[in-house]
Amino acid sequence: MSFLYNPGKAYKVTTGNYTGDNTANRVIPHGVGSTPKLIILGNDDAGPGFLIFGSLAAILNTTTPGLNAVTIPDVTNFYVGNAANYSLSANANASNYHWTAFE
């Protein structure tokens, strides 16, 4: 995970929150300025636990194989909400989510 430690580069970290609305591919602006290498999502209403996108996701997300909370992020946004299951894709109606994006 060389992107987590590189003393020659200043990395940008942004945070935010949103309320779920049961829509597919909902746009969440992240403000990092480049495609995030890691996004961590937490659901305030579901108790402890996080949904993770990035190179750590395959290692850390062992409780729900195939979970796709964040779809392909780009330079300005990440996307949540999969019509097959909004709860498992970080956009359940009226749920409160908070996120952190790492450049």
Number of C-alpha atoms within 10 A of each C-alpha: 7 5 12 11 10 10 8 6 8 9 13 13 16 15 15 14 14 15 16 20 16 21 15 16 17 19 15 17 14 26 18 19 14 15 18 25 15 19 26 18 21 19 23 14 10 12 8 8 10 20 21 23 25 17 12 13 16 13 9 13 15 10 7 10 8 10 19 19 24 24 16 15 22 14 14 15 18 21 21 25 25 23 14 9 16 19 18 18 22 31 29 21 13 12 17 18 20 16 19 18 22 20 20
